[in-house]
Amino acid sequence: MLSEAQKRANKKYDLKTYKQITLKIRKDSDVLKWLEKQNNKNGYIIELIRKDIKKQD
């Protein structure tokens, strides 16, 4: 279990290090159904983007 100080430090680090974005996806979409099957949604999306970046090189 994290202490309050550790929670504050983690929050401070996250705010400094990460950018959070929000996606709006229709509830009945095939995209959402597929995404919900992924164990690591964040990692899955990042990997798809990196593949696209490599195609641009």
C-alpha positions as CSV (number, residue, x, y, z in Angstrom):
1,M,0.0,0.0,0.0
2,L,1.3,3.4,-0.9
3,S,1.7,6.2,1.6
4,E,0.1,9.6,1.0
5,A,3.6,11.0,0.3
6,Q,4.2,8.2,-2.4
7,K,0.8,9.0,-3.9
8,R,1.6,12.7,-4.2
9,A,5.0,11.9,-5.6
10,N,3.5,9.6,-8.2
11,K,0.9,12.1,-9.2
12,K,3.6,14.8,-9.5
13,Y,5.7,12.6,-11.7
14,D,2.7,11.6,-13.9
15,L,1.7,15.2,-14.4
16,K,5.3,16.1,-15.4
17,T,5.9,13.1,-17.6
18,Y,2.7,12.1,-19.3
19,K,0.0,13.7,-21.4
20,Q,-3.5,12.2,-21.0
21,I,-5.8,12.2,-24.0
22,T,-9.4,11.3,-24.3
23,L,-11.0,9.3,-27.2
24,K,-14.7,9.5,-27.9
25,I,-15.8,6.2,-29.5
26,R,-19.4,5.1,-30.2
27,K,-20.5,2.4,-27.8
28,D,-21.8,0.2,-30.5
29,S,-18.8,0.5,-32.8
30,D,-16.6,-2.4,-34.0
31,V,-13.6,-0.3,-33.0
32,L,-14.7,-0.2,-29.3
33,K,-15.5,-3.9,-29.3
34,W,-12.0,-4.7,-30.7
35,L,-10.3,-2.3,-28.3
36,E,-12.0,-3.8,-25.3
37,K,-10.5,-7.2,-26.2
38,Q,-7.0,-5.9,-25.8
39,N,-5.3,-6.5,-22.5
40,N,-3.2,-3.4,-22.7
41,K,-5.2,-0.7,-24.5
42,N,-2.6,2.0,-24.1
43,G,0.2,-0.2,-25.3
44,Y,-1.9,-1.4,-28.2
45,I,-2.7,2.1,-29.4
46,I,0.9,3.3,-29.0
47,E,2.1,0.3,-31.0
48,L,-0.3,1.0,-33.9
49,I,0.9,4.6,-34.0
50,R,4.5,3.6,-34.0
51,K,3.9,1.2,-36.9
52,D,2.3,4.1,-38.8
53,I,5.3,6.3,-38.0
54,K,7.7,3.7,-39.3
55,K,5.7,3.5,-42.6
56,Q,6.4,7.3,-43.0
57,D,10.2,6.8,-42.9
